[in-house]
């Protein structure tokens, strides 16, 4: 189960991280909507890509995967809070919250 979760999370975060890092127009719009400079949004993308690398390397060394999943969970929890604090409706925060829960599930399953 942990392998499936690690791969699924990687498949979600890889294109998102790359799009943020490349400052694709849709990501520039998202950053502007949230009141973030594009440079900071690129940092978020780099963190997502680091999380992907950690998840995939964590398939060979579990502690790294747990650390990466924990970092991604914190990042997504923060994203959900940012959406809500900027007045977005609850459904806009749900994907980030769901990804945080999936990452926590992966970490917990890997440890236990």
MORAJO-V822124 format. One record per pair of residues at least 6 apart in sequence whose ideal C-beta (glycine too) atoms are under 7 Angstrom apart, sorted by the first residue. I is the first residue (numbers start at 1). J is the second residue. D is the distance in whole Angstrom. If there is no record, write none. Layout:
i=I j=J d=D
i=I j=J d=D
This chain:
i=1 j=109 d=6
i=2 j=106 d=6
i=2 j=109 d=5
i=2 j=110 d=5
i=3 j=59 d=6
i=5 j=102 d=6
i=5 j=105 d=7
i=5 j=106 d=4
i=5 j=109 d=7
i=6 j=55 d=5
i=6 j=56 d=7
i=6 j=58 d=6
i=6 j=59 d=6
i=6 j=65 d=6
i=6 j=106 d=6
i=9 j=55 d=6
i=9 j=72 d=7
i=9 j=102 d=6
i=9 j=103 d=6
i=9 j=106 d=7
i=10 j=52 d=5
i=10 j=55 d=5
i=10 j=56 d=6
i=12 j=99 d=7
i=13 j=48 d=5
i=13 j=51 d=6
i=13 j=52 d=5
i=13 j=72 d=7
i=14 j=52 d=5
i=16 j=48 d=6
i=17 j=45 d=5
i=17 j=48 d=3
i=17 j=49 d=4
i=17 j=52 d=6
i=18 j=49 d=7
i=19 j=26 d=7
i=19 j=27 d=5
i=20 j=27 d=5
i=20 j=41 d=5
i=20 j=42 d=6
i=20 j=44 d=6
i=20 j=45 d=3
i=20 j=48 d=7
i=21 j=42 d=5
i=21 j=45 d=4
i=21 j=46 d=6
i=21 j=49 d=7
i=23 j=38 d=5
i=23 j=42 d=6
i=27 j=41 d=6
i=28 j=38 d=6
i=31 j=37 d=7
i=31 j=38 d=5
i=31 j=41 d=4
i=34 j=82 d=6
i=34 j=86 d=6
i=35 j=86 d=7
i=47 j=75 d=6
i=51 j=68 d=5
i=51 j=71 d=6
i=51 j=72 d=4
i=54 j=64 d=5
i=54 j=65 d=6
i=54 j=67 d=6
i=54 j=68 d=3
i=55 j=65 d=6
i=55 j=68 d=5
i=55 j=69 d=6
i=57 j=64 d=5
i=58 j=64 d=5
i=58 j=65 d=2
i=58 j=66 d=7
i=58 j=68 d=6
i=59 j=65 d=7
i=62 j=110 d=5
i=65 j=110 d=6
i=66 j=107 d=5
i=66 j=110 d=5
i=66 j=111 d=6
i=69 j=103 d=4
i=69 j=106 d=5
i=69 j=107 d=4
i=70 j=107 d=5
i=72 j=103 d=5
i=73 j=100 d=5
i=73 j=103 d=4
i=73 j=104 d=5
i=73 j=107 d=7
i=76 j=96 d=5
i=76 j=99 d=4
i=76 j=100 d=4
i=76 j=103 d=7
i=77 j=100 d=5
i=79 j=96 d=4
i=80 j=93 d=4
i=80 j=96 d=4
i=80 j=97 d=4
i=80 j=100 d=7
i=83 j=92 d=5
i=83 j=93 d=4
i=83 j=96 d=7
i=84 j=93 d=5
